[in-house]
């Protein structure tokens, strides 16, 4: 697809960009490999200083960068500012903790002598990034790998070219060598035929859809490349009792409509024990129905447009399929007429396995509410999904909540909170939600050479 900015709040095409030729792509791959040979020998303290400077630039440019997010993919401006703030924190985290994260790990060896594992860089890493968090997703890959000494080739989504280009500029403005980070306005075909197979590319990190992840993993496997895949999610939001129900409902709403529901870790399936189901459903449906989709540039807006009219059509087809097969609309369920890709915050009940809404990821502000008998049935329903990214458990009984959390087939579970992200916490899933982890020390290790060094006594 061509690289262009189409404002989803208005439908207006703002700007178009020229994609790279095959020759330019191959040149970028060669330049990244050449840059690696010097970047991986750059003293750690210099890499740390550059990461600090990059964090400063994100802080200084917060308003401009947030505006780009809002214009390109429709995120409400307050949420866009929050995205830039966590990006700043990610770069700062790896700079502040470099010595600890890269400290050699001493091992006790059955061979005697001294053994340690050191983390070293491996080469050029290809990032394939989505539009829904156009700065945050990039930072999760870039920060640990630039610290480690790897170089980055970055293919961003075609609908956020301004975000793609300004991130390259910021990295250069911070003082990083020019070819340490190269943005590729490339097609999927160019990436699969020219970049992934290149001998100098040591790994591929993709955040996106399940089909895209499967396709990239297949090509990477054919060329023996390491992959990290962060794919879809259908996160359960489990309510085990009525303790502080209004707070639980407030969290449920924010977990479903943040970023217009366009997040892999958004709360999507609301699984509520029967004792509190009716009260929860009434309060939750009323709250969702009370949300008015509005201009994402307005700081008061909670729910903006979806990323495109096409994205809204995809979501509405799932809603219409469910309703046609007997599901109930407890709130919303309609598009907003006029310019832009707006739709109502929606709540579905009585969803059954023959409906698309039961198993598919709904990438929009649509919640599915289920009634279950007890905690065991909640776990059973939650684990029936092919996805296993994040999840939430709400209960006054923290021991019970912890027991349920340990039984969930997911990479992350938060008790009495919706799924969140922090620079020092590992992020990733299981099952069809992907492989590998990002952030924290685990993210640093994914594309590192964990080298054993053994010395005699």
C-alpha positions as CSV (number, residue, x, y, z in Angstrom):
1,X,0.0,0.0,0.0
2,X,1.2,3.6,-0.6
3,X,2.5,5.6,2.3
4,X,0.1,8.4,3.0
5,X,-1.5,10.2,5.9
6,X,-5.3,10.1,5.8
7,X,-6.8,11.9,8.8
8,X,-9.4,9.4,10.2
9,X,-11.3,12.2,11.9
10,X,-12.1,13.9,8.5
11,X,-11.2,11.4,5.8
12,X,-8.9,14.0,4.3
13,X,-5.7,12.9,2.6
14,X,-3.1,15.1,4.2
15,X,0.2,14.0,2.6
16,X,1.6,11.3,0.4
17,X,5.1,9.9,0.3
18,X,7.2,8.1,-2.3
19,X,8.2,4.5,-1.4
20,X,11.8,3.3,-1.9
21,X,13.0,1.4,-4.9
22,X,14.5,-2.0,-4.7
23,X,18.0,-0.6,-5.2
24,X,17.4,1.9,-2.4
25,X,16.3,-0.9,-0.1
26,X,19.4,-3.0,-0.8
27,X,21.6,0.0,-0.3
28,X,20.0,0.6,3.1
29,X,20.6,-3.0,4.1
30,X,24.3,-2.6,3.2
31,X,24.6,0.7,5.0
32,X,23.0,-0.8,8.1
33,X,25.5,-3.7,8.1
34,X,28.4,-1.3,7.6
35,X,27.2,0.9,10.5
36,X,27.0,-2.1,12.7
37,X,30.7,-2.8,12.4
38,X,31.5,0.4,14.1
39,X,28.4,0.9,16.3
40,X,28.9,-2.4,18.2
41,X,32.4,-1.2,19.2
42,X,31.2,2.2,20.4
43,X,31.8,2.5,24.2
44,X,28.8,1.8,26.3
45,X,28.9,5.2,28.0
46,X,28.6,6.9,24.6
47,X,25.5,4.8,23.7
48,X,24.0,5.6,27.1
49,X,24.5,9.3,26.6
50,X,22.8,9.2,23.2
51,X,19.8,7.4,24.6
52,X,19.5,10.1,27.3
53,X,19.6,12.8,24.7
54,X,16.9,10.9,22.7
55,X,14.7,10.8,25.7
56,X,15.2,14.5,26.1
57,X,14.1,15.2,22.6
58,X,10.9,13.2,23.1
59,X,10.2,15.2,26.2
60,X,10.9,18.5,24.4
61,X,8.8,17.6,21.3
62,X,5.9,15.9,23.1
63,X,3.2,18.2,21.7
64,X,4.3,18.0,18.1
65,X,4.8,14.3,18.3
66,X,1.4,13.7,19.9
67,X,-0.3,15.9,17.2
68,X,1.2,13.6,14.5
69,X,-0.3,10.5,16.2
70,X,-3.7,12.2,16.4
71,X,-3.7,13.3,12.8
72,X,-2.4,10.1,11.4
73,X,-4.4,7.4,13.3
74,X,-7.0,9.3,15.3
75,X,-5.8,8.7,18.9
76,X,-7.3,11.3,21.3
77,X,-4.7,13.9,22.0
78,X,-4.4,13.2,25.7
79,X,-3.8,9.6,25.0
80,X,-1.3,10.5,22.3
81,X,0.7,12.6,24.9
82,X,0.7,9.6,27.2
83,X,2.2,7.5,24.4
84,X,5.0,10.0,23.9
85,X,5.6,10.1,27.7
86,X,6.1,6.3,27.9
87,X,8.4,6.4,24.9
88,X,10.6,8.9,26.7
89,X,10.5,6.6,29.8
90,X,11.6,3.6,27.8
91,X,14.7,5.3,26.4
92,X,15.5,6.7,29.8
93,X,15.1,3.3,31.5
94,X,17.6,1.6,29.2
95,X,20.0,4.5,29.6
96,X,19.7,4.6,33.4
97,X,20.0,0.8,33.8
98,X,22.6,-0.1,31.2
99,X,25.3,-1.2,33.6
100,X,22.9,-3.5,35.5
101,X,21.2,-4.9,32.4
102,X,24.6,-5.7,30.7
103,X,26.4,-6.9,33.7
104,X,27.9,-10.4,33.0
105,X,26.1,-13.2,34.8
106,X,28.4,-15.4,36.9
107,X,27.7,-19.2,36.7
108,X,28.8,-22.1,38.8
109,X,30.3,-24.6,36.5
110,X,30.6,-28.4,36.9
111,X,33.8,-28.1,34.9
112,X,35.4,-26.0,37.6
113,X,37.0,-22.7,36.8
114,X,35.1,-19.5,36.2
115,X,32.1,-19.2,33.9
116,X,30.1,-16.2,32.9
117,X,27.5,-15.2,30.3
118,X,27.9,-11.8,28.6
119,X,25.3,-10.1,26.4
120,X,26.7,-8.9,23.0
121,X,25.1,-7.5,19.9
122,X,24.4,-9.6,16.8
123,X,23.9,-7.3,13.8
124,X,21.1,-5.5,12.0
125,X,17.6,-6.1,13.3
126,X,14.5,-5.6,11.1
127,X,11.5,-4.1,12.8
128,X,8.0,-4.3,11.2
129,X,5.7,-2.0,13.1
130,X,1.9,-1.3,13.3
131,X,0.0,2.0,13.3
132,X,-1.9,1.7,16.6
133,X,1.0,2.9,18.8
134,X,3.3,4.4,16.1
135,X,6.0,5.6,18.5
136,X,5.7,3.3,21.5
137,X,6.0,0.1,19.4
138,X,9.1,1.3,17.8
139,X,10.7,2.3,21.1
140,X,10.2,-1.2,22.5
141,X,12.5,-2.6,19.8
142,X,14.9,0.3,19.3
143,X,15.9,1.3,22.9
144,X,17.3,-2.1,24.0
145,X,18.9,-2.9,20.7
146,X,20.7,0.4,20.3
147,X,21.9,0.0,23.8
148,X,23.2,-3.4,23.0
149,X,25.0,-2.3,19.9
150,X,22.7,-3.6,17.2
151,X,21.5,-1.5,14.2
152,X,17.9,-1.1,13.1
153,X,16.1,-1.3,9.8
154,X,12.5,-0.1,10.4
155,X,9.5,-0.7,8.2
156,X,6.5,1.1,9.6
157,X,2.9,0.9,8.7
158,X,1.8,2.7,5.5
159,X,-0.7,4.9,7.2
160,X,1.7,6.6,9.7
161,X,4.6,7.8,7.4
162,X,5.0,11.1,9.3
163,X,5.5,9.2,12.6
164,X,8.0,6.9,10.8
165,X,10.1,9.7,9.3
166,X,10.2,11.9,12.4
167,X,11.5,9.0,14.6
168,X,14.4,8.6,12.2
169,X,15.1,12.3,12.4
170,X,14.9,12.4,16.2
171,X,17.5,9.6,16.4
172,X,19.8,11.4,14.1
173,X,19.2,14.7,15.9
174,X,20.2,13.0,19.2
175,X,23.6,12.2,17.7
176,X,23.4,8.6,16.7
177,X,25.4,7.7,13.6
178,X,23.3,8.1,10.5
179,X,22.9,4.5,9.5
180,X,22.5,3.0,12.9
181,X,18.7,3.5,12.4
182,X,17.3,3.5,8.9
183,X,13.6,4.0,8.1
184,X,12.3,2.0,5.2
185,X,9.3,3.3,3.2
186,X,9.0,-0.2,1.8
187,X,6.3,-2.6,0.7
188,X,5.7,-5.9,2.3
189,X,7.0,-7.7,-0.8
190,X,10.3,-5.8,-0.6
191,X,10.7,-6.6,3.0
192,X,10.1,-10.3,2.5
193,X,12.2,-10.7,-0.7
194,X,15.0,-8.2,-0.1
195,X,15.4,-7.5,3.7
196,X,14.6,-10.6,5.6
197,X,16.8,-12.9,3.5
198,X,19.8,-10.5,3.7
199,X,22.7,-12.3,5.5
200,X,23.5,-9.2,7.5
201,X,19.9,-9.1,9.0
202,X,20.1,-11.2,12.2
203,X,16.6,-11.0,13.5
204,X,13.1,-9.7,12.8
205,X,10.6,-8.2,15.3
206,X,7.0,-7.8,14.1
207,X,4.1,-6.3,15.9
208,X,0.9,-6.8,14.0
209,X,-1.8,-9.3,12.9
210,X,-1.7,-13.0,13.2
211,X,-1.5,-13.6,9.4
212,X,1.3,-11.1,9.1
213,X,3.2,-12.7,11.9
214,X,2.8,-16.2,10.4
215,X,4.0,-15.0,7.0
216,X,7.1,-13.2,8.4
217,X,7.9,-16.1,10.6
218,X,7.8,-18.5,7.7
219,X,10.2,-16.5,5.6
220,X,12.5,-15.8,8.6
221,X,12.6,-19.5,9.5
222,X,13.5,-20.4,5.9
223,X,16.6,-18.1,6.3
224,X,17.3,-19.1,10.0
225,X,16.5,-15.7,11.5
226,X,15.4,-15.2,15.0
227,X,11.9,-13.7,15.3
228,X,9.9,-11.9,18.0
229,X,6.2,-11.7,17.3
230,X,3.7,-9.6,19.2
231,X,0.4,-10.5,17.5
232,X,-3.3,-10.3,18.4
233,X,-5.1,-10.6,21.7
234,X,-8.6,-11.1,23.1
235,X,-7.8,-10.3,26.7
236,X,-10.2,-11.4,29.4
237,X,-11.4,-9.0,32.1
238,X,-12.6,-11.3,34.9
239,X,-14.8,-10.0,37.7
240,X,-15.1,-12.4,40.6
241,X,-17.1,-10.3,43.1
242,X,-18.8,-6.9,43.5
243,X,-16.2,-5.2,45.6
244,X,-15.9,-1.6,44.6
245,X,-18.0,-2.3,41.6
246,X,-18.0,1.3,40.3
247,X,-14.2,1.3,40.2
248,X,-14.3,-2.0,38.3
249,X,-16.7,-0.6,35.8
250,X,-14.6,2.5,35.3
251,X,-11.6,0.3,34.6
252,X,-13.6,-1.8,32.3
253,X,-14.6,1.2,30.2
254,X,-11.1,2.6,30.0
255,X,-9.7,-0.9,29.2
256,X,-12.1,-1.2,26.2
257,X,-12.3,2.3,24.7
258,X,-8.8,3.5,25.1
259,X,-7.3,4.1,21.7
260,X,-10.8,3.3,20.3
261,X,-10.2,-0.3,21.4
262,X,-7.4,-0.6,18.9
263,X,-4.9,-2.3,21.1
264,X,-3.8,-5.9,21.3
265,X,-3.9,-5.7,25.1
266,X,-7.3,-4.0,25.3
267,X,-9.8,-5.7,27.5
268,X,-12.2,-7.4,25.1
269,X,-14.0,-10.3,26.9
270,X,-15.7,-9.3,30.1
271,X,-16.3,-12.5,32.1
272,X,-18.4,-11.9,35.2
273,X,-19.6,-14.3,37.9
274,X,-23.3,-14.6,38.0
275,X,-23.7,-13.0,41.5
276,X,-22.7,-9.6,40.2
277,X,-23.2,-10.0,36.4
278,X,-26.5,-8.1,36.2
279,X,-25.2,-5.1,38.3
280,X,-22.0,-5.0,36.3
281,X,-23.7,-5.2,32.9
282,X,-26.2,-2.4,33.7
283,X,-23.5,0.0,35.0
284,X,-21.0,-0.9,32.2
285,X,-23.6,-0.6,29.4
286,X,-24.8,2.7,30.7
287,X,-21.3,4.0,30.9
288,X,-20.4,2.8,27.4
289,X,-23.7,4.3,26.0
290,X,-22.8,7.6,27.6
291,X,-19.6,8.0,25.7
292,X,-19.9,10.4,22.7
293,X,-17.3,9.9,20.0
294,X,-15.7,13.2,19.2
295,X,-12.8,15.1,17.6
296,X,-9.5,13.5,18.8
297,X,-7.8,16.9,18.8
298,X,-10.0,18.0,21.6
299,X,-8.4,17.3,25.0
300,X,-11.8,16.3,26.5
301,X,-12.3,13.5,24.0
302,X,-12.3,10.0,25.3
303,X,-13.3,8.1,22.2
304,X,-12.0,9.2,18.8
305,X,-12.4,7.6,15.3
306,X,-11.0,4.3,14.3
307,X,-7.9,4.4,12.2
308,X,-9.8,4.3,8.9
309,X,-13.3,3.7,7.5
310,X,-12.0,0.3,6.4
311,X,-11.1,-0.6,9.9
312,X,-14.5,0.5,11.1
313,X,-16.2,-1.7,8.4
314,X,-14.2,-4.7,9.7
315,X,-15.4,-4.2,13.2
316,X,-19.0,-3.5,12.3
317,X,-19.1,-6.7,10.2
318,X,-18.3,-8.7,13.4
319,X,-21.0,-6.9,15.3
320,X,-23.6,-7.4,12.6
321,X,-22.7,-11.1,12.4
322,X,-23.2,-11.5,16.1
323,X,-26.6,-9.7,16.1
324,X,-27.8,-11.6,13.1
325,X,-27.2,-14.9,15.0
326,X,-28.9,-13.9,18.2
327,X,-26.5,-11.7,20.2
328,X,-28.0,-8.7,22.1
329,X,-26.9,-5.1,21.8
330,X,-26.7,-3.8,25.3
331,X,-25.2,-0.5,24.1
332,X,-24.2,1.1,20.8
333,X,-23.7,-1.0,17.7
334,X,-23.9,1.7,15.1
335,X,-21.6,3.9,13.0
336,X,-21.7,7.7,13.3
337,X,-22.8,9.3,10.1
338,X,-20.7,12.0,8.5
339,X,-17.0,12.4,7.8
340,X,-14.5,10.3,9.7
341,X,-14.4,6.7,10.9
342,X,-16.5,7.1,14.1
343,X,-18.6,4.4,15.7
344,X,-20.5,4.1,19.0
345,X,-19.0,2.3,22.0
346,X,-20.7,-1.0,21.9
347,X,-21.6,-3.8,24.3
348,X,-22.6,-7.3,23.1
349,X,-24.2,-10.1,25.3
350,X,-25.4,-13.6,24.5
351,X,-22.5,-14.2,22.2
352,X,-22.1,-17.9,21.3
353,X,-19.2,-19.9,19.7
354,X,-20.8,-19.8,16.2
355,X,-20.4,-16.0,16.1
356,X,-17.2,-14.3,14.9
357,X,-17.2,-12.2,18.1
358,X,-16.6,-15.3,20.2
359,X,-13.1,-16.1,18.9
360,X,-11.9,-13.3,16.7
361,X,-10.0,-10.2,18.0
362,X,-12.4,-7.2,17.8
363,X,-10.1,-4.3,17.0
364,X,-12.5,-1.5,18.0
365,X,-14.6,-0.2,20.9
366,X,-16.8,-3.3,21.2
367,X,-17.1,-5.3,24.5
368,X,-18.4,-8.8,24.8
369,X,-19.9,-9.6,28.3
370,X,-20.3,-13.2,29.5
371,X,-22.0,-14.6,32.6
372,X,-20.3,-17.5,34.4
373,X,-21.1,-19.6,37.4
374,X,-17.8,-19.1,39.3
375,X,-14.0,-18.6,39.1
376,X,-13.4,-22.0,37.6
377,X,-15.8,-21.4,34.8
378,X,-14.3,-18.0,34.3
379,X,-10.9,-19.5,33.8
380,X,-12.3,-22.1,31.4
381,X,-14.0,-19.5,29.3
382,X,-11.0,-17.2,29.3
383,X,-8.7,-20.0,28.2
384,X,-11.0,-21.1,25.4
385,X,-9.5,-18.3,23.2
386,X,-6.8,-19.0,20.7
387,X,-5.0,-15.9,22.0
388,X,-3.0,-15.5,25.2
389,X,-1.6,-12.0,25.5
390,X,-2.8,-10.2,28.6
391,X,-5.7,-10.3,31.1
392,X,-7.2,-8.8,34.2
393,X,-8.7,-10.3,37.3
394,X,-10.8,-8.1,39.7
395,X,-11.5,-9.4,43.2
396,X,-11.3,-8.2,46.8
397,X,-9.7,-11.6,47.6
398,X,-6.1,-11.2,46.4
399,X,-5.2,-14.8,47.0
400,X,-8.2,-16.0,44.9
401,X,-7.2,-13.4,42.2
402,X,-3.7,-14.7,42.2
403,X,-4.9,-18.3,41.9
404,X,-7.0,-17.4,38.9
405,X,-4.1,-15.4,37.4
406,X,-1.8,-18.3,37.5
407,X,-4.3,-20.5,35.7
408,X,-4.8,-18.1,32.8
409,X,-3.0,-19.0,29.6
410,X,-1.5,-15.6,28.9
411,X,1.8,-13.8,28.9
412,X,0.6,-11.1,31.4
413,X,-2.0,-10.8,34.0
414,X,-2.9,-7.7,36.1
415,X,-4.9,-8.0,39.3
416,X,-7.4,-5.2,39.9
417,X,-6.0,-3.2,37.0
418,X,-6.3,-3.4,33.2
419,X,-3.2,-4.5,31.3
420,X,-0.6,-1.9,31.4
421,X,3.0,-1.4,30.1
422,X,6.1,-0.2,31.8
423,X,9.7,-0.1,30.6
424,X,10.9,-2.6,33.2
425,X,8.2,-5.2,32.8
426,X,8.2,-7.9,30.1
427,X,5.6,-7.6,27.4
428,X,4.5,-10.6,25.3
429,X,2.1,-13.5,24.9
430,X,1.6,-17.2,24.3
431,X,-0.5,-19.3,21.9
432,X,-1.5,-17.3,18.8
433,X,-0.5,-14.0,20.5
434,X,3.1,-14.5,19.5
435,X,6.6,-15.5,20.7
436,X,9.3,-13.6,22.6
437,X,9.2,-10.7,25.0
438,X,9.9,-7.0,24.8
439,X,10.9,-4.4,27.4
440,X,12.9,-5.0,30.6
441,X,15.9,-7.3,30.6
442,X,13.9,-9.9,28.6
443,X,13.5,-7.5,25.7
444,X,17.2,-6.7,25.8
445,X,18.1,-10.4,25.6
446,X,16.0,-11.4,22.5
447,X,18.5,-10.2,19.9
448,X,21.6,-10.6,22.0
449,X,24.3,-13.2,21.8
450,X,24.3,-14.8,25.2
451,X,28.0,-15.7,25.0
452,X,29.5,-18.1,27.5
453,X,33.1,-17.4,28.5
454,X,34.9,-20.1,30.6
455,X,38.2,-19.5,32.2
456,X,40.4,-21.9,34.2
457,X,40.9,-21.3,37.9
